[in-house]
Amino acid sequence: MPHKIGFVVVSSSGHEDGFSARELMIHAPTVSGWRSPRFCQFPQEIVLQMVERCRIRKLQLLAHQFMISSKIEFYVSESLPEYFVPYQAERFRRLGYVSLCNNEKTGCKARELKSVYVDAVGQFLKLIFHQNHVNKYNIYNQVALVAVNIIGDPADFSDESNITSREKLIDHYLGHNTEDPALEGTYAGRSDYISPLDDLAFDMYQDPEVAQIIRKLDERKREAVQKERYDYAKKLKQAIADLQKVGERLGRYEVEKRCAVEKEDYDLAKEKKQQMEQYRAEVYEQLELHSLLDAELIRRPFGLPLQPLVHSGSPCHQKPLPSLLPRPEERVAENWFAESFLQEKPSSYSLTTSPRRSAVDHLLPATNLHPEAESLPYDERPLPAIRKQQGEASLEPAVGEVDASTAGRGGVSGEPEPLTEKALREASSAIDVLGETLVAGAYSKTWSYREDALLTLYQKLMEMPVGTPKEDLKSTLRASIFLIRRAIKDIVTSVFQASLKLLKMIITQYIPKHKLSKLETAHCVDRTVPVLLSRTGDSSTRLRVIAANFIQEMALFKEVKSLQIIPSYLVQPLKGNSSIHLAMSQMGLLARLLEGLGTGSSGFTVDNVMKFSVSALEHRVYEVRETAVRIILDMYKQHQAFILEYLPPDDNHTRKNVLYKTIFEGFAKIDGRPTDAEIRAQKKAATEAAEKQKKEEIKALQGQLAALREIQAEVQEKESDAGKPRNPDTQGRKAALPDALAIPDDHYLDNLCIFCGERSESFTEEGLDLHYWKHCLMLTRCGHCKQVVEISSLTEHLLTECDKKDGFGKCYRCSEAVLKEELPRHIKAKSCNPAKPEKLANRCPLCHENFTPGEEAWKAHLMGPAGCTSHLRRTHLLQKALVLPPGKGSITAKAGTSGSKVGSKIPTPKGGLSKSSSRTHTKP
């Protein structure tokens, strides 16, 4: 089974004072490692000699946080080359190289742990370091290595391999499978299994003395399993897990003590030393009480290199294991250890918190490293950077070390599952600051652990003292925001709400309490608002409402309002493929925040709001378009003239779009102007009133004409009797006619067409009917109801009076009546001549041309030589020689053209025209 291989440093190309390569031989939380000389020549190299010839399985390198080599090469050799003899360097065989990250993402505050799996045999290992990554901290262009770890198998004994092969052959014939899937992940499950206690991450977290005790207990656990003493093995497993927490705490205390010594704060250093001794004594007392470790194994000379350099399983170095304790001790209760010395005892060793804090509080997380085989992986795990920072060191309250090990809620007990390698890499910066236990809870598959992790972080941030260094506060804040971003995406409502609670506390309490800059508030908002906006498109209505309400609430925080960040996110154009809920939520948020913030120094401007709203008018969702219209109308109330610059002109073409029609009508209401609908209603009312008045005038005129014809008939009868004088009574009746008729004595209305003004001897009552029906140039027959109407009112007749009026529609472009089945094609073709307003021109329904406005213009167009080219009755004009002078057409204008705009029937002297094309009206 691969294990940790001890080594010594044979040579190095150079080092800085106080940072010799021999530091690599010790693995502990306080080691500094090797550093190259300042402004050295590259490449630099280190040669290591392993305690025996080995088959190397895994190499681990812990890089410095800012003195980082761009590339490290590995060479292996069976023997040490003679460097002073030419051409001997080829004795080293090249294995390959690894590239190291420049660490810019973490701000050079975390260390990279590289794990490389190899299969090479040798006793000497050479590391070659190439040019360093450039950063502002590495001012001397140095490279450094904090620790190196070699894991492998002894390669010089064949007996064991033969024994192993023989045992496997026997197991094969007996039907035993040593690689049972049930044993997968345990030391007995695979021959290539590497214990987490041999991993570099274990030693870099643990107090060296406690690490030795843990390794001894692990050996006893394996022996107990082999002897099938499972209860005892279970108790040892629990003891190892709890001792890891103890080792981490003692390692952290040691780091704090070293920092205090460097800062010459000897009071604090003494306090830390006493705290360590007291805590260590209590732990050892519990160990002796339960007889888990022999007394002689508890103490060792402090400061010696870690043991064993040679694994206990190696045939070159076999040591007798301490004998197992008698079986009766297995009857001790299983929960003896955690309840004994891991419970906090403030009266014994919990110290009051000093107002001074060190960055070390966050560099070595107070977490438990799961030693069980199931809780691998350590590969690529970033370790905390022990950096010297300005400021004073202080104590960390010794509280809450084992809170995460308590039973979870909802029937879930134990601890969260360990982080995967991917999670370790992803959350490396958060682990460095908050600890692996808390981050593991936030990454857990159990929702209650995720929620508990956020609530624990909430309490931790609330309890941070005011005097904490700014760098620690900032790193804690950014690590918290990292976890909040992940929790905001959680599908469980309680976890989602816990993340919002934590975010609100950070913005409104944590940052103001510690007087952090606006940059930190901006970081919180920038990192969380995009994720929150995405949750407003969630399929769950409850989550959508919670997210939208929180964004609105956060935008109104005084700490956030002045930054003007959230409005800039809300006016981002809507994506065509975005969800309906997301688009609706964004529009709703924009509308509500505009009411609360306005457009003055809030991040909302007329330009960005109008551009967003106008683009939203084209969205496929009706609710989004409707909200956009409402936003535009609200903006118009405040900035009337400026809003029109972002909209198309208000014309008939634009008003074809219902949304723009609604917008412009809304503008009219805001301005107090009548809308198009109101204008149409007023016109319709005026038209109906004019039509009613016209009908009354026509009725009165018809009565007057009837009376006139009776008088004319009587006069003609009297004139035929030459022997009789005129009747004076008749003359009196004639004089009694209304002056309004203005009829001269020479019978002016006889034989006269009141529409075209033509006079003819053939215009008797029947002759006039025939003239109206076939020849009058001012009239035409409706092709659908056969009624004779004035050409000037033909369009209105087809739309309002014709028997087939339901089959016609009005073209918005040319204003003429078109059959409804032809109307879509007619409008789409856009081939018609656009009509002008009535006050500017008349519109002929026959030739579809615009001409001069006025009543007389109709006669000129329909009867003149250069008039309408589509009028079929104009051929009748060539046969007529007598045309009524324009000065004598006053009654024509009154009787004929007064109704030309309403499309009424044309009156005749005796009852009007017939609606049938087969007969004409005759005198009774």
Buried (B, 14 or more C-beta within 10 A) or exposed (E): BBBBBBBEBBEBBBBBEEBBBEBBBBBBBBBBBBBBBEEBEBBBBBBBBBBBBBBBBBBBBBBBBBBBBBEBBBBBBEEBBEEEEEEEEEBBBEBEEBEBBBBEEBBBBBBBBBBBEBEBBBBBBBBBBBEBBEBEEBEEBBBBBBBBBBBBBBBEBEEEEEEEEEEEEEEEEEEEEEEEEEBEBBBBBBEEBBBBBBBBBBBBBBBBBBBBBBBBBBBBBBBBBEEEBEBBBBBBBBBBBBBBBBBBBBBBBBBBBBBBBEBEBEEBBEBBBEBBEEBBEBBBEBBEEBEBBEEEEBEEEEEEEBBBBBBBBBEEBEEEEBEBBEEEBBEBEEEBBBEBBBEBEEEEBBBEBBEBBBBBBBBBBBBBBBBEBEBBBBBBBBBBBBBEBEBBBBBBBBEEBBEBBEEBEEEBEEBBBBBEBEBBBBBBBBBBBBBBBBBBBBBBEBBBBBBBBBBBBBEBBEEBBEBBBEBBBBBBBBBBBBBBBBBBEBEBEEBBBBBBBBBBBBBBEBBEBBEBEEEBBBBBBBBBBEBBBBBBBBEBEEBBEBBBBBBBEBBEBEBBBEBBBBBBBBBEEBEEEBBEBBBBBBBBBBBBBBEEBEBEEBBBBBEBBBBBBBEBBEBEBEEBBBBBBBBBBBBBEEBEEEBBEBBEEBEEEBBEEEBBBBBBBBBBEEEEEEBEEEEEEEEEEEBEEBBEEBBEBBEEBBEBBEBBBEBBEBBEEBEEEEEEEEEEEBEEBBEEBEEEBEBEEEBBBBBBBBBBBBBBEEBEBBBBBBBBBEBBBBBBBBEBBBBBBBBBBBBBBBBBBBEEBEBBBBBBBBBBBBEEEEBEEBBEEEEBEEBBEEEEBBBBBBBBBBBEBEBEBBBBBBBEEEBBEEBEBBEBBEEBEEEBEEEEBEBBBEBBBBBBBBBBBBBBBBBBBBEEEEEBBEEE
